[in-house]
Amino acid sequence: MGLVLDHACKEEMKKILYIHHGGELGGAPLSLFFLLSQIDKSIYQPILLFLADGDAVDLFRNSGYDCHVVDDIDDYSHTELVWYGKNFIWQLPRKTMRFISSVKSTHKYIQRFEPDIVHLNSSTLLACAQAAYEADVPIVWHIREPLSKGFFGLRRSWIRKRIYKYATRVVAISKNDSNQLIPSKRNKVIHNFVDFSIFDKTIDKNLVRDSLKIGHDLNVVTMLGGCSKPKGTLQFLEALPMVVDSFPNVCFLIAGPDPLLAYSSVFEKIVREVFRIDNYDKEVMQAAANYIESGHVRFLGVRSDVPEIIAASDIVVFPSTVPHFARPVIEASAMAKPVIASNIGGPQELIISDETGVLVPPMRSDELAKAIVDLFSDKDRMNLMGQRGYEYARKNFDAYHNSNRTFALYDEILRV
């Protein structure tokens, strides 16, 4: 009888097919991971479809999730982080030609998994959205990126119309991201959130510094996001000389993808040189060159120990050059670290300026340097700002509350 009941419960569970556009670790897959850590598995059965393999897939798979990696679906990115113009315009013909086949492939997986809802984890999953819409499967569409204006706004307009047409519910992670969409009662703003048991402010700072071979006496400033033009890596490094003048014992940490200056083939080298893809990486390395050997800058690469990296820091910065939800801001706040970020959409919603953090003009390395120096010059203010940031994060970025707002959308759609 028990087996019969278990089977009945299994049959009643609602399948949610989560589709993610990549395979590497980053803000979007981590946000999805934290969302699923709160899901009620007696009601919902999560199935994950990744368009590429990588560390993010390993994270989900090692946590017991049903993961599938496919190579016959392409995403179509038109965001401020990646869009097929300027340096990436060479990708546009391939992405365009593969769109229809990507729709057909998505149909195949929808038929295979028979989901009750398709949850798209990025605005870039347009082919998947079209397939789910055509299959009459409800869509919850997470918008985690600001849409690019592009050259003439044509692709932006097309994407906005597709989101409006296909989505049963839209979850924008910031007001800035929501405001770029066609207005609709289906659009909801639900901020990303933090698991305070992981981003634990009691992690021992000095123990982590010992493991990273960072001196206890150093003033450590950390940027999460690696080498990325939209996230302002160059502005961060350009601030370093001005900070060193006031605090010679400062150390800038950069966690995330390193500058990419090696090539897997001659063809890749030619493509990157012709389209100047590596120019930004080269500028970053030039700005860092004089400070790497002195120990003032360390590139840490992609990390799985982000809470420990934050614990080792005195200040976390997010000097983004485009509006973007800043997961590092809420993670640092959860660990009572003061944050300095660009005064643009995204960070403006996450920081109360001069109370829980500092907002500075974007693209202004001098203002960023001044804000860092000012905090190091007043450690009491720095510590108080971190504590107030922690209290603000507890109130606004709680995992239980924010995740249940998303699950409530499933309930609305399915009438669970």
PyMOL commands that set and color helices and strands:
alter all, ss='L'
color gray80, all
select helices_A, chain A and resi 2-12+27-36+55-62+86-97+99-113+126-134+154-166+175-179+205-212+233-246+266-274+279-292+306-311+327-334+347-350+365-377+379-396+399-414
alter helices_A, ss='H'
color red, helices_A
select strands_A, chain A and resi 14-20+44-50+66-69+117-120+139-143+169-172+187-189+219-224+250-255+297-301+315-318+339-342+357-360
alter strands_A, ss='S'
color yellow, strands_A
deselect
rebuild
show_as cartoon
